[in-house]
Amino acid sequence: MARSTKRSRALNDSDDESNAAADPQPARRKGKARMSIGPALVAMAAASSPGIANTSARDAVGLPPPQDPATSASSEKKKKPKKKRVSLDQIFGFGDLADGGKMEGSVNSRKRDKPIEAVIKLGKHQQGDKKGQYTGRAFFAMNCDFGENKAFAVIVEEVLKCKPQWFKDWSMWGVRCTTAAFALKLFNAIKASDQMKVTARRMNKELDLSPFEDPAVNKYEFTLAYSETQFETRADGVLPRSIMLIGKTYDWKDHLKEQFPTIRYSDLIFNGGKVTKAAWVLAEEDQTAETGTMADFLESNGATVTEVDLDDDEDEDDDAERDEDGFLDDEAEEVDEDED
C-alpha cells in the first residue's frame, strides 16, 4: 500500500508538470475563475432570495447595507439646522453698514438727491465781530448739470462780466448780482442757451427775486451831474458838455464800458486846481440812439438815478422872483388890515 501511494503521488506530480508545460499561464486562468465566483454567487443569491440574499451578498463583498431613498432624504433634512426668524435690527453689524445713496455711478440717485435749482442767496460775514451778519451782497446761486458747468461760466461772464465761484456751504455755484434786474438777465440767458439745455429743462421755471427786497441788501443810487463849464482835466482842459457819474460804481464799471465805449475814468480838477476828484465822465453827445441815455441804462438795471444840471441858474432865479413877489404880497395884506 505504501508503494502504491508513493506511485500515485509521483504520477500526480508528473501530470501536473506535463500540464504546466502544455499551458504556460494556468495560474492566471485559475485566478480569473476564482475572481468571477464572487459576483456570480451574489447574483444567484439575489435571484433566489432578494431580501436576505442581497444583504448577505453585500456582507460577503464588504459593502454597507442598502438604504431606503425616503429614509435617506429625511435623515438629510434632520441634519440641517432650522433657520431662525429675526428682524434686520437684530442682526449683528447691520447698524454699522455705511449709509447708501452716495454712489457716484448712480444716475437716478444723483437726479433725486440733487435737483437743479437757481436761487438768490444773501452773503454773510464768515469771521470777525460781524460773523453771521449780512454783508449787503446778493448772489445768484445754482447747481448746474455737471456737463454744463463750463457753459454756465461762459454765460456768467457774458451777462455779469465776472466769473462764478463754488460755495462749499451751499454746494452751488455763486455769482454776485448787484440788482434783481441783473439776476433775472442771467436766469433768462441760461434758459435760452443752446449749451445748457439739460440745466434749463430741469431747473425751476421762475426765479424768486424777493431776497433783493431785504433791507440788508445794498441799494444803488447814482447822481448824474451835467455841465459844460465845470469839468476840467489837466491834460484836456475844460471838457465839452459832459455827464459826471457820482455813486458806488465799482460793480457797474464793466457794464458801463460795454454800453458806452467812450466813457472814461478821469481826474477832474475843481476850484482852480485846488481839488481833484476821480469819476466816470461821458460826453453828453456820446449818448446815441443805439446806446440810449445813461440815466435810462442805470434805471433799467435796478438803480435809482437823480439828474442835476450844474450850469442851469434859471431855477434859482425863479425861486428868487417868487420870494420877492411873496414879500410884496405880504406887505400889501398888512396895509389892507391897517386900513380896515
C-alpha positions in Angstrom: 0.0 0.0 0.0 2.8 2.3 0.8 4.4 1.7 -2.6 1.1 2.3 -4.5 0.6 5.6 -2.6 4.0 6.8 -3.5 3.5 5.8 -7.0 0.2 7.7 -7.3 1.8 10.8 -5.8 4.6 10.5 -8.4 2.0 10.1 -11.2 0.1 13.1 -10.0 3.3 15.2 -9.8 4.3 14.2 -13.3 0.8 15.0 -14.6 1.0 18.5 -13.0 4.3 19.1 -14.6 3.1 18.0 -18.1 0.0 20.2 -17.7 2.2 23.1 -16.7 4.3 22.6 -19.8 1.3 22.4 -22.1 -0.3 25.6 -20.7 2.1 28.4 -19.8 -0.5 30.5 -17.9 -2.5 28.1 -15.8 -2.3 30.1 -12.6 -3.8 33.3 -14.3 -6.8 31.4 -15.7 -7.4 29.8 -12.4 -7.2 33.2 -10.6 -9.8 34.7 -13.0 -12.0 31.8 -12.5 -11.8 32.3 -8.7 -12.5 36.1 -9.0 -15.6 35.5 -11.1 -17.1 33.2 -8.5 -18.0 36.1 -6.1 -20.3 38.1 -8.4 -21.9 35.0 -9.7 -22.7 33.9 -6.1 -24.1 37.3 -5.3 -26.3 37.2 -8.4 -27.6 33.7 -7.6 -28.3 34.7 -4.0 -30.2 37.8 -5.1 -32.3 35.9 -7.6 -33.3 33.2 -5.1 -33.9 35.5 -2.1 -33.9 39.2 -2.8 -34.2 40.5 0.7 -31.9 38.2 2.7 -29.5 37.2 -0.2 -28.9 40.8 -1.1 -27.8 41.7 2.4 -25.7 38.5 2.8 -24.1 39.2 -0.6 -23.1 42.8 0.4 -21.7 41.4 3.6 -19.7 38.9 1.7 -18.1 41.5 -0.5 -17.8 44.1 2.3 -20.4 46.7 1.1 -22.6 48.7 3.5 -26.3 47.7 3.7 -28.7 49.4 1.3 -30.8 52.4 2.5 -34.3 53.3 1.6 -34.4 56.6 -0.5 -37.2 58.1 1.7 -35.3 57.3 4.8 -32.1 58.8 3.4 -33.9 62.1 2.4 -35.5 62.5 5.8 -32.1 61.9 7.6 -30.5 64.7 5.5 -33.3 67.1 6.4 -32.8 66.3 10.1 -29.1 67.1 9.9 -29.7 70.8 8.6 -30.4 73.2 11.5 -33.6 75.2 11.2 -33.1 78.9 10.3 -34.1 81.4 13.0 -36.5 84.2 12.1 -35.1 87.6 13.2 -35.5 91.2 12.2 -32.8 93.3 10.5 -32.2 95.3 13.7 -31.3 92.1 15.5 -28.5 91.2 13.0 -25.1 91.9 14.5 -23.3 94.6 12.5 -26.3 95.8 10.5 -26.3 99.2 12.1 -22.6 99.7 11.2 -23.2 99.4 7.5 -22.4 102.6 5.5 -25.4 104.8 4.5 -26.4 104.4 0.9 -27.3 106.9 -1.8 -23.8 108.2 -2.2 -22.5 106.2 -5.1 -21.2 108.3 -7.9 -22.3 105.9 -10.6 -25.9 106.1 -9.6 -27.6 108.4 -12.1 -31.1 108.0 -10.6 -29.7 108.8 -7.1 -28.0 111.9 -8.4 -31.1 113.2 -10.0 -33.2 112.5 -7.0 -30.9 113.9 -4.3 -29.6 116.9 -6.2 -32.3 118.8 -8.1 -31.1 121.6 -10.3 -32.2 124.9 -8.8 -31.5 128.6 -9.2 -31.9 130.8 -6.2 -30.9 134.2 -4.7 -28.8 133.9 -1.5 -27.5 136.7 0.7 -23.9 136.8 1.7 -22.8 136.7 5.4 -19.6 137.6 7.2 -17.6 134.4 7.9 -15.4 135.8 10.7 -14.7 138.8 12.9 -17.2 140.8 15.0 -19.8 140.7 12.3 -19.7 136.9 11.8 -23.1 135.7 10.7 -24.4 139.1 9.8 -25.4 140.0 6.2 -22.7 141.7 4.1 -25.2 143.5 1.9 -24.3 141.4 -1.2 -26.7 139.2 -3.0 -25.7 136.1 -5.1 -27.2 134.2 -7.9 -26.6 130.6 -6.9 -27.3 127.4 -8.7 -26.1 123.8 -9.2 -25.9 123.1 -13.0 -25.8 119.8 -14.7 -22.2 118.7 -14.3 -21.5 118.5 -18.1 -22.7 122.1 -18.5 -20.6 123.9 -15.8 -18.2 125.4 -18.4 -21.1 126.7 -20.4 -22.5 128.3 -17.2 -19.2 130.1 -16.6 -19.2 131.5 -20.1 -22.8 132.8 -19.8 -22.0 134.4 -16.4 -19.0 136.2 -17.9 -21.1 137.5 -20.8 -24.0 138.7 -18.7 -22.4 139.8 -15.4 -18.8 140.4 -16.5 -17.4 138.2 -13.8 -16.6 134.6 -13.0 -18.7 132.2 -10.8 -17.2 130.8 -7.6 -18.0 127.4 -5.9 -19.5 127.9 -2.4 -19.0 124.7 -0.4 -21.6 125.6 2.2 -24.2 125.9 -0.4 -23.0 123.1 -2.7 -23.7 125.6 -5.5 -22.0 128.0 -7.9 -22.4 131.6 -6.8 -22.0 134.9 -8.6 -22.6 138.3 -7.2 -25.5 140.2 -8.6 -25.9 144.0 -8.0 -29.6 144.1 -8.6 -32.6 141.9 -9.3 -32.6 143.0 -12.9 -29.1 141.6 -13.5 -30.1 138.3 -11.7 -33.1 138.0 -14.0 -31.0 138.6 -17.1 -28.7 135.8 -16.1 -31.6 133.5 -15.4 -33.2 134.1 -18.8 -29.9 133.7 -20.6 -29.5 130.2 -19.1 -33.0 129.2 -20.1 -32.3 130.4 -23.7 -28.9 128.9 -24.1 -28.3 126.0 -26.5 -25.3 125.0 -24.4 -27.3 124.5 -21.2 -30.4 122.5 -22.4 -30.2 119.9 -19.6 -30.0 122.5 -16.9 -32.7 124.7 -18.5 -35.0 121.7 -18.7 -34.6 120.6 -15.1 -34.2 124.0 -13.3 -37.1 126.0 -11.7 -39.2 127.9 -14.2 -39.4 131.1 -12.2 -36.7 132.9 -10.2 -37.7 134.3 -6.7 -36.3 137.8 -6.5 -37.8 138.7 -3.1 -34.4 138.4 -1.3 -33.4 141.7 -3.0 -36.1 143.4 -1.0 -34.3 142.7 2.3 -33.2 145.9 3.9 -29.7 144.4 4.4 -29.1 144.2 0.6 -27.1 147.1 -0.9 -29.2 149.6 -2.9 -27.6 151.5 -5.7 -28.3 155.2 -6.1 -26.5 157.5 -8.6 -26.4 161.2 -9.4 -25.8 162.3 -12.9 -24.3 165.8 -13.0 -24.3 167.7 -16.3 -22.0 170.6 -17.1 -20.2 172.3 -20.0 -18.0 174.6 -17.9 -17.1 172.9 -14.6 -15.5 169.6 -15.7 -11.8 170.1 -16.4 -8.7 167.8 -16.6 -5.1 168.9 -16.6 -4.5 167.1 -20.0 -7.6 168.2 -21.9 -8.6 171.4 -20.1 -12.3 172.2 -19.9 -14.4 169.4 -21.3 -17.3 169.8 -23.6 -20.8 169.3 -22.0 -20.4 166.1 -20.2 -22.0 163.9 -17.6 -20.2 163.0 -14.3 -21.4 159.8 -12.6 -21.4 160.0 -8.8 -22.1 157.0 -6.6 -20.7 153.5 -5.9 -19.7 152.5 -9.4 -17.2 149.7 -8.9 -19.7 146.9 -9.6 -21.1 148.7 -12.6 -17.9 149.8 -14.4 -17.7 146.9 -16.8 -21.4 147.3 -17.7 -20.9 151.0 -18.3 -17.8 150.5 -20.5 -19.7 147.9 -22.6 -22.8 150.1 -23.0 -20.9 153.4 -23.5 -17.5 152.7 -25.2 -16.3 156.3 -24.9 -16.8 156.7 -21.1 -13.6 157.5 -19.2 -12.5 157.4 -15.6 -10.8 160.7 -15.3 -9.2 163.0 -12.7 -11.3 166.2 -12.6 -9.9 169.4 -11.1 -12.1 172.0 -9.3 -11.6 175.3 -7.7 -8.8 176.3 -9.9 -6.9 173.1 -9.4 -7.1 173.0 -5.6 -9.4 170.0 -5.6 -9.0 166.8 -7.6 -11.7 164.1 -7.9 -11.8 160.9 -9.9 -15.0 160.0 -11.6 -16.6 158.4 -14.7 -17.3 161.0 -17.3 -19.2 160.7 -20.6 -19.6 163.4 -23.2 -23.3 164.1 -23.5 -23.3 163.8 -27.3 -22.0 160.2 -27.0 -25.4 159.2 -25.8 -26.8 157.9 -29.1 -30.0 156.2 -30.2 -28.0 152.9 -30.1 -26.6 153.3 -26.6 -29.5 155.2 -25.1 -29.1 157.6 -22.2 -27.0 156.8 -19.1 -29.9 157.5 -16.9 -32.2 155.0 -18.7 -29.5 152.4 -18.7 -28.9 152.6 -14.9 -32.6 152.7 -14.1 -33.5 149.8 -16.3 -30.9 147.7 -14.4 -32.4 148.5 -11.0 -30.5 151.6 -9.9 -32.1 154.8 -8.6 -31.0 157.9 -10.6 -31.1 161.6 -9.8 -30.1 164.1 -12.6 -28.8 167.7 -11.9 -27.5 170.4 -14.2 -24.6 172.4 -12.7 -24.9 175.1 -15.4 -28.6 175.9 -15.1 -29.3 179.0 -13.0 -32.9 179.5 -14.1 -34.4 177.6 -11.2 -32.5 179.8 -8.7 -33.7 183.0 -10.5 -37.3 181.7 -10.4 -37.1 181.0 -6.7 -35.8 184.5 -6.0 -38.6 186.1 -8.0 -41.2 184.1 -6.1 -39.6 185.1 -2.8 -39.7 188.8 -3.8 -43.3 188.7 -5.0 -44.3 186.9 -1.8 -42.7 189.6 0.3 -44.6 192.3 -1.6 -47.9 190.4 -1.2 -47.4 190.1 2.5 -46.8 193.9 2.8 -50.0 194.6 0.8 -52.0 192.4 3.1 -50.7 194.2 6.2 -51.6 197.6 4.7 -55.1 196.4 3.9 -55.6 195.3 7.5 -54.4 198.7 8.8 -56.9 200.5 6.6 -59.7 198.3 8.0 
